[in-house]
Amino acid sequence: MKILVLNGSPKRDKSDTLRMTNAFLDGMKDAGSQDVHVIHTVDSHIEYCTGCFSCMRNGGTCVHDDDMKAILDEILASDLLIWSFPLYCYGMPASLKALLDRTLPLSSMAMRKVGERYEHVEQADFSKLRYLMICGCGFPNSRHNFEPAVRQFEMCFPSSRTVITVPESPMFNAPEAESVTAPRLGKLREAGRQYAESGSISPELLSEITSPMIPEEVYAQIVNQSV
Ligand SMILES: Cc1cc2nc3c(=O)[nH]c(=O)nc-3n(C[C@H](O)[C@H](O)[C@H](O)COP(=O)(O)O)c2cc1C
C-alpha cells in the first residue's frame, strides 16, 4: 500500500504524535509490505491559499509555484493519507492547515448536495484514497479538547476515514513513563495491523488507545510539579 504521512508537528522526528504514527505503521508492516513516505510540513514550501479560486475553475492550476504541486501529485498517487499532528489550539498546526487549504485544486467550484450539506465536485479522482488522523495532545482530557479537530476532519473527509486521538502524549518522549507508553505503543501497533488487514480498528482497541495512560489528576500533578 502506498502511504503518505503528513506530519504536522514542527518537532519532526521527535514528535510525540509521530511516535504513535510510527508504531501504527510498524503494525501495518507486520501485515504486509508498505511503501511509506513522510512529509514534515514545517520543512515544505507551502504558500498560503490566496482565496482566488482560479485553481477550482475549469481544471485551473494554483497561482503559487511551490512544493504543493508535487504534494498534490503524491496525494493522488497514494492509497492512504495519514494526517499525523499534535493538537494546537484545538485544531491542527498552521503548516498542516496551510497544506489542507491548498488541496482546493482537487475540487471544482461546482457544488452538489449530499444528504443535508453541500460539497464541491471533484476535479481529480481520489476515490481510492483512505484517510487516517492520528492526533496527540498535552492535556489529559479528550472531551472538551479534541472535538473541533475531529469534527473538521470528519467534514473534510466524510468517508473512508478513521480517527485516533491520544491524550497525555508528551509522555511518549519521557523515558520514565515507559512502563505506560510501551504498552500503548503496542496497542497502536496492533491497531495498525488490524487496519492493514481489515481496513478498520475494533471499537474495543480504539477505546483503549484513546483513553488516558495514567489518571488525569496524576498526570496534571506531574506536569504541574515540573513547571
Ligand atoms: C501552540 C500550541 C498549542 C497547543 N494546544 C493544545 C490544545 O489545544 N490542547 C491540548 O491538549 N494540548 C495542546 N498543546 C500541547 C501539544 O498538543 C502537546 O504538547 C503534544 O504532545 C505535542 O505533540 P508533538 O510532539 O507531536 O508535536 C499545544 C501545544 C502548542 C505548542
PDBQT file of the ligand as one rigid body, heavy atoms in Angstrom, charges set to zero:
ROOT
HETATM    1  C1  LIG A 301       0.843  26.204  20.121  1.00  0.00    +0.000 C 
HETATM    2  C2  LIG A 301       0.390  25.001  20.912  1.00  0.00    +0.000 A 
HETATM    3  C3  LIG A 301      -0.963  24.794  21.129  1.00  0.00    +0.000 A 
HETATM    4  C4  LIG A 301      -1.407  23.665  21.841  1.00  0.00    +0.000 A 
HETATM    5  N1  LIG A 301      -2.754  23.470  22.023  1.00  0.00    +0.000 NA
HETATM    6  C5  LIG A 301      -3.185  22.391  22.721  1.00  0.00    +0.000 A 
HETATM    7  C6  LIG A 301      -4.576  22.150  22.902  1.00  0.00    +0.000 A 
HETATM    8  O1  LIG A 301      -5.440  22.864  22.398  1.00  0.00    +0.000 OA
HETATM    9  N2  LIG A 301      -4.933  21.080  23.651  1.00  0.00    +0.000 N 
HETATM   10  C7  LIG A 301      -4.013  20.217  24.193  1.00  0.00    +0.000 A 
HETATM   11  O2  LIG A 301      -4.407  19.264  24.890  1.00  0.00    +0.000 OA
HETATM   12  N3  LIG A 301      -2.687  20.398  24.001  1.00  0.00    +0.000 NA
HETATM   13  C8  LIG A 301      -2.259  21.455  23.278  1.00  0.00    +0.000 A 
HETATM   14  N4  LIG A 301      -0.911  21.630  23.033  1.00  0.00    +0.000 N 
HETATM   15  C9  LIG A 301       0.058  20.600  23.515  1.00  0.00    +0.000 C 
HETATM   16  C10 LIG A 301       0.507  19.638  22.386  1.00  0.00    +0.000 C 
HETATM   17  O3  LIG A 301      -0.595  19.084  21.700  1.00  0.00    +0.000 OA
HETATM   18  C11 LIG A 301       1.337  18.518  23.022  1.00  0.00    +0.000 C 
HETATM   19  O4  LIG A 301       2.500  19.069  23.592  1.00  0.00    +0.000 OA
HETATM   20  C12 LIG A 301       1.709  17.405  22.066  1.00  0.00    +0.000 C 
HETATM   21  O5  LIG A 301       2.156  16.289  22.807  1.00  0.00    +0.000 OA
HETATM   22  C13 LIG A 301       2.814  17.816  21.108  1.00  0.00    +0.000 C 
HETATM   23  O6  LIG A 301       2.938  16.761  20.168  1.00  0.00    +0.000 OA
HETATM   24  P1  LIG A 301       4.146  16.656  19.129  1.00  0.00    +0.000 P 
HETATM   25  O7  LIG A 301       5.367  16.249  19.926  1.00  0.00    +0.000 OA
HETATM   26  O8  LIG A 301       3.672  15.576  18.215  1.00  0.00    +0.000 OA
HETATM   27  O9  LIG A 301       4.323  17.975  18.474  1.00  0.00    +0.000 OA
HETATM   28  C14 LIG A 301      -0.450  22.748  22.356  1.00  0.00    +0.000 A 
HETATM   29  C15 LIG A 301       0.925  22.973  22.137  1.00  0.00    +0.000 A 
HETATM   30  C16 LIG A 301       1.342  24.087  21.431  1.00  0.00    +0.000 A 
HETATM   31  C17 LIG A 301       2.824  24.293  21.208  1.00  0.00    +0.000 C 
ENDROOT
TORSDOF 0
